[in-house]
């Protein structure tokens, strides 16, 4: 038979673990939001798609290379010729890319 102190101990450890994980998840959400808030916005036409890279012709006519990875938020199915808006960090790593009309 399981003693009551063991059950209480296991349950309290589980509750503390859940509280710790929820705090960590909240901290990750805040970090992601602050990254987007401090990002630069690039708008233009998607001219080429390479492995891990998107090439965008900006409104000033210059071509910009954006690096993407599995952390990049992709909104929609993008293809060559689409008008896009991208939030990038100072190394031109795309944090978020979406199609615009």
For each residue, the residues with C-beta under 8 A, 3 or more apart:
1:
2: 6 7
3: 6 7
4: 7 8
5: 8 9
6: 2 3 9 10
7: 2 3 4 10 11
8: 4 5 11 12
9: 5 6 12 13
10: 6 7 13 14
11: 7 8 14 15
12: 8 9 15 16
13: 9 10 16 17
14: 10 11 17 18
15: 11 12 18 19
16: 12 13 19 20
17: 13 14 20 21
18: 14 15 21 22
19: 15 16 22 23
20: 16 17 23 24
21: 17 18 24 25
22: 18 19 25 26
23: 19 20 26 27
24: 20 21 27 28
25: 21 22 28 29
26: 22 23 29 30
27: 23 24 30 31
28: 24 25 31 32
29: 25 26 32 33
30: 26 27 33 34
31: 27 28 34 35
32: 28 29 35 36
33: 29 30 36 37
34: 30 31 37 38
35: 31 32 38 39 89 95
36: 32 33 39 87 95 96
37: 33 34
38: 34 35 89
39: 35 36 87 88 89 95 96
40: 87 88 89 90
41: 85 86 87 88
42: 56 58 64 66 85 86 88
43: 58 59 83 84 85 86 100
44: 56 57 58 59 64 83 84
45: 56 57 81 82 83 84
46: 49 54 55 56 78 79 80 81 82 83 84
47: 55 56 57 63 80 81
48: 54 55 80
49: 46 53 54 55 78 79 80
50: 53 54 55
51:
52: 67 68 69
53: 49 50 65 66 67 68
54: 46 48 49 50 65 66 68 78 84 86 94 97
55: 46 47 48 49 50 63 64 65 66
56: 42 44 45 46 47 63 64 66 84 86
57: 44 45 47 61 62 63 64
58: 42 43 44 61 62 63 64
59: 43 44
60:
61: 57 58
62: 57 58
63: 47 55 56 57 58
64: 42 44 55 56 57 58 92
65: 53 54 55 92
66: 42 53 54 55 56 86 88 92 93 94 97
67: 52 53 91 92 93 94
68: 52 53 54 72 74 93 94 97
69: 52 72 93
70:
71: 95
72: 68 69 93 94 95 96 97
73: 95 96 97
74: 68 78 97 98
75: 96 97 98 99
76: 98 99
77:
78: 46 49 54 74 82 84 97 99
79: 46 49 82
80: 46 47 48 49
81: 45 46 47
82: 45 46 78 79 99
83: 43 44 45 46 99 100 101
84: 43 44 45 46 54 56 78 97 98 99 100
85: 41 42 43 97 98 100
86: 41 42 43 54 56 66 94 96 97 98
87: 36 39 40 41 94 95 96 97
88: 39 40 41 42 66 92 93 94 95
89: 35 38 39 40 92 93 95
90: 40
91: 67
92: 64 65 66 67 88 89
93: 66 67 68 69 72 88 89
94: 54 66 67 68 72 86 87 88 97
95: 35 36 39 71 72 73 87 88 89
96: 36 39 72 73 75 86 87
97: 54 66 68 72 73 74 75 78 84 85 86 87 94
98: 74 75 76 84 85 86
99: 75 76 78 82 83 84
100: 43 83 84 85
101: 83
